């Protein structure tokens, strides 16, 4: 039997051509997919980004697409959007309409019914919801070119009702919650479709820039859309979201489909095995044993901001984890230790001597390094080169007289790229063009080049794939082996259980529990973080 749509070219699909007679609603193999990608390959000079990729998403399904940096996810999305062309031989089909993947265009992708919302939803905060939606579909005008504001408001209200967005047409987008702004972008992408069951919505890392409290709000909305029949292709690095949210998950590794999981098969362990090519218990490197009882840092009755009375010690060569919920004071504690957040009471001692840093310069001079949670705004210089970002914390090393020795800085940066597992075309590549995981490795490398006594890590693997996560902790392990002590904050309690020698739990502004192996278990940390919050309140 001839495969439906085999004779359909790009022009046929773009013009809404009639499907061939055998393009029925079902075939011998079951109902037709809402999206079907077959034999998709893409070759760039010197590398093959995709190799014979085939998968399908059923109507009304939330289908997750995962993979590490360089796995081919971004290339696949660009081909679906018509921004790049695949090698000859691959096809993209939405329901009954099929096009050759080597000659797609953005117009043809749109005609097929593919709609895209990227990590940055590109809404206009200073405009109203109604105006934001009109930008996506055009302003309705009268005979004299005047905008029909009343008709536009009525149309917007209908869309807000359809997508269950808690806003008014006249609401300024900047006053909406981040998740609601993302929902406005989704409604803008889907507004011209006749119903929720037509086309495919492609979401590229929609939760990556959202605060944790907003993620559930957006995912609940997307689940409602899927239950109404909307097909969603969902790209994400966050495995916990995929496990709890996706109906099916396809994993790419080295440009090929490593596997597709469905239903109860979708577990974090299984996803990691497919993404990384190794099991979870081999993902995190073993940390060197702590052999010293000497405290590098001692904190006694520290208070300020959300912290009320925090006391603990950090031993030389120890990896100490801090568990706690949002608002527990985790990040503020690290900033206090780095001189970036003032404390009202209590003391901090470094190697047995009380310290009170006036600013971060004092902390750096004392041997403290800090990797903040928000690398985009607090830690990187996106418009500058990898070399400039790597040398930002050691600029005095490259001054001779009144001249900056840029050639030496670039040579050192090339060595650092190899030493710290950074994937970059050269030391001159712009920081903004690196993947999130490689940007994070650059930032960590910047501090480790100072050979710090204490390394403070706030959400060090947020938004990076599992392979980059393993490489980041390999860098941490090497630093610990050289005598560095590490204080790590992460919302991933599984991660804490694998990399930490000890974990303290923060709740209500104070330390409420301390765990050591073998009691450092994700379930136990979760229980303590939530239970102590309730007790503290």
Secondary structure, DSSP 8 states (H G I E B T S, - for coil): ---TTTT--HHHHHTT----TT--SEETTEE--SEEEEEEEEEETTEEEEEEEEEEE-TT-EEEEEE-TTSSHHHHHHHHTTSS---TT-EEEETTEEEEGGG--HHHHHHHTEEEE-SS----TTSBHHHHHHHHH---B-TTS-B-HHHHHHHHHHHHHHTT----TT-BGGGS-HHHHHHHHHHHHHTTSSSTTSSEEEEESTTTTS-HHHHHHHHHHHHHHHHTT-EEEEE-S-HHHHHHH-SEEEEEETTEEEEEEEGGG--HHHHHHHHHSS-GGGTS----------EEEEEEEEEETTEEEEEEEEETT-EEEEE--TTSSHHHHHHHHTTSS--SEEEEEETTEEE--SSHHHHHHTTEEEE-S-HHHHT--TTSBHHHHHHTT-GGGGEETTEE-HHHHHHHHHHHHHHTT---S-TTSBGGGS-HHHHHHHHHHHHHTT--SEEEEESTTTT--HHHHHHHHHHHHHHHHTT-EEEEE-S-HHHHHHH-SEEEEEETTEEEEEEETTS--HHHHHHHHHHHHHHH-
